[in-house]
């Protein structure tokens, strides 16, 4: 009689231990997911830029005829160093209306933020597409 009660108690204990193990495992997974989702991701080097356009009268570069208007586009932006160490010779590359252009920042200290302007691009579009291509540094 005691043997059957003992085996039954052992079975119940095994079920409770399995339940607690699964509960702890789910809690750990949930805490890990919460931690990953709540972390603020800080970019090592943060680059932001806006397209600036000015209208010009005269010849458009790619056509021999006189056009009503051509446009000169540059990207004005900011770059911030979040690496914790100084970086040198930062080349920031953008593509405006299919033409690659860039800006250079020679020295950027940790935590420093600097304004930059890319070289200008002549275009016939009053609102050309532009994309951040990337950056490289020493």
C-alpha positions as a Python dict, from the first residue, in 0.01 Angstrom:
ca = {
    (1, 'X'): (0, 0, 0),
    (2, 'X'): (276, 243, 88),
    (3, 'X'): (459, 157, -231),
    (4, 'X'): (168, 257, -455),
    (5, 'X'): (122, 587, -267),
    (6, 'X'): (492, 653, -290),
    (7, 'X'): (503, 596, -667),
    (8, 'X'): (197, 818, -709),
    (9, 'X'): (361, 1099, -509),
    (10, 'X'): (676, 1063, -719),
    (11, 'X'): (472, 1089, -1040),
    (12, 'X'): (299, 1405, -913),
    (13, 'X'): (636, 1556, -815),
    (14, 'X'): (775, 1485, -1161),
    (15, 'X'): (477, 1660, -1320),
    (16, 'X'): (520, 1964, -1092),
    (17, 'X'): (896, 1978, -1162),
    (18, 'X'): (834, 1962, -1539),
    (19, 'X'): (572, 2235, -1512),
    (20, 'X'): (807, 2459, -1311),
    (21, 'X'): (1095, 2394, -1553),
    (22, 'X'): (877, 2491, -1851),
    (23, 'X'): (750, 2798, -1665),
    (24, 'X'): (1106, 2910, -1583),
    (25, 'X'): (1218, 2849, -1941),
    (26, 'X'): (928, 3053, -2084),
    (27, 'X'): (1001, 3331, -1834),
    (28, 'X'): (1367, 3341, -1937),
    (29, 'X'): (1274, 3352, -2307),
    (30, 'X'): (1022, 3629, -2243),
    (31, 'X'): (1274, 3831, -2043),
    (32, 'X'): (1531, 3792, -2321),
    (33, 'X'): (1287, 3907, -2587),
    (34, 'X'): (1183, 4205, -2372),
    (35, 'X'): (1548, 4298, -2319),
    (36, 'X'): (1629, 4283, -2690),
    (37, 'X'): (1324, 4483, -2792),
    (38, 'X'): (1371, 4750, -2526),
    (39, 'X'): (1739, 4810, -2601),
    (40, 'X'): (1812, 5138, -2777),
    (41, 'X'): (2035, 5068, -3072),
    (42, 'X'): (2304, 5332, -3110),
    (43, 'X'): (2478, 5350, -3445),
    (44, 'X'): (2856, 5362, -3434),
    (45, 'X'): (2855, 5652, -3677),
    (46, 'X'): (2524, 5829, -3736),
    (47, 'X'): (2475, 6009, -4068),
    (48, 'X'): (2168, 6219, -4149),
    (49, 'X'): (2120, 6429, -4459),
    (50, 'X'): (1864, 6630, -4655),
    (51, 'X'): (1859, 6716, -5023),
    (52, 'X'): (1899, 7088, -5103),
    (53, 'X'): (1812, 7205, -5455),
    (54, 'X'): (1870, 7535, -5631),
    (55, 'X'): (1742, 7630, -5976),
    (56, 'X'): (1985, 7750, -6243),
    (57, 'X'): (1923, 7905, -6583),
    (58, 'X'): (2128, 7803, -6885),
    (59, 'X'): (2258, 7486, -7042),
    (60, 'X'): (2194, 7152, -6887),
    (61, 'X'): (2513, 6947, -6871),
    (62, 'X'): (2395, 6637, -7059),
    (63, 'X'): (2205, 6806, -7344),
    (64, 'X'): (2333, 7041, -7615),
    (65, 'X'): (2018, 7251, -7617),
    (66, 'X'): (1920, 7530, -7384),
    (67, 'X'): (1665, 7416, -7129),
    (68, 'X'): (1423, 7626, -6934),
    (69, 'X'): (1574, 7528, -6606),
    (70, 'X'): (1838, 7301, -6464),
    (71, 'X'): (1889, 7226, -6101),
    (72, 'X'): (2191, 7198, -5875),
    (73, 'X'): (2150, 6947, -5590),
    (74, 'X'): (2361, 6883, -5281),
    (75, 'X'): (2307, 6686, -4962),
    (76, 'X'): (2347, 6884, -4641),
    (77, 'X'): (2370, 6678, -4326),
    (78, 'X'): (2532, 6589, -3998),
    (79, 'X'): (2765, 6309, -3895),
    (80, 'X'): (2816, 6198, -3534),
    (81, 'X'): (3089, 5970, -3397),
    (82, 'X'): (2952, 5727, -3134),
    (83, 'X'): (3250, 5489, -3151),
    (84, 'X'): (3432, 5616, -2844),
    (85, 'X'): (3753, 5667, -3041),
    (86, 'X'): (3861, 5933, -3293),
    (87, 'X'): (3825, 5857, -3662),
    (88, 'X'): (3994, 6019, -3959),
    (89, 'X'): (3925, 6064, -4329),
    (90, 'X'): (3554, 5986, -4331),
    (91, 'X'): (3410, 5969, -4685),
    (92, 'X'): (3032, 6002, -4695),
    (93, 'X'): (2879, 5883, -5022),
    (94, 'X'): (2537, 5967, -5165),
    (95, 'X'): (2374, 5908, -5500),
    (96, 'X'): (2168, 6197, -5643),
    (97, 'X'): (1974, 6141, -5967),
    (98, 'X'): (2193, 5840, -6046),
    (99, 'X'): (2521, 6032, -5999),
    (100, 'X'): (2750, 5953, -5710),
    (101, 'X'): (2870, 6240, -5494),
    (102, 'X'): (3055, 6258, -5165),
    (103, 'X'): (3169, 6469, -4873),
    (104, 'X'): (3486, 6434, -4667),
    (105, 'X'): (3535, 6489, -4295),
    (106, 'X'): (3901, 6473, -4196),
    (107, 'X'): (3887, 6438, -3816),
    (108, 'X'): (3595, 6336, -3596),
    (109, 'X'): (3646, 6304, -3220),
    (110, 'X'): (3437, 6071, -3000),
    (111, 'X'): (3090, 6218, -2947),
    (112, 'X'): (3155, 6501, -3193),
    (113, 'X'): (2892, 6605, -3446),
    (114, 'X'): (2990, 6794, -3763),
    (115, 'X'): (2787, 6942, -4050),
    (116, 'X'): (2881, 6840, -4404),
    (117, 'X'): (2786, 6924, -4763),
    (118, 'X'): (2840, 6691, -5058),
    (119, 'X'): (2972, 6808, -5391),
    (120, 'X'): (2692, 6937, -5611),
    (121, 'X'): (2524, 6750, -5894),
    (122, 'X'): (2355, 6909, -6198),
    (123, 'X'): (2019, 6756, -6283),
    (124, 'X'): (1711, 6829, -6488),
    (125, 'X'): (1472, 6704, -6218),
    (126, 'X'): (1332, 6955, -5973),
    (127, 'X'): (1306, 6686, -5705),
    (128, 'X'): (1559, 6411, -5786),
    (129, 'X'): (1585, 6085, -5596),
    (130, 'X'): (1876, 6053, -5358),
    (131, 'X'): (2010, 5767, -5151),
    (132, 'X'): (2276, 5721, -4887),
    (133, 'X'): (2533, 5483, -5038),
    (134, 'X'): (2762, 5442, -4740),
    (135, 'X'): (3073, 5566, -4570),
    (136, 'X'): (3429, 5458, -4515),
    (137, 'X'): (3699, 5583, -4279),
    (138, 'X'): (4048, 5512, -4151),
}
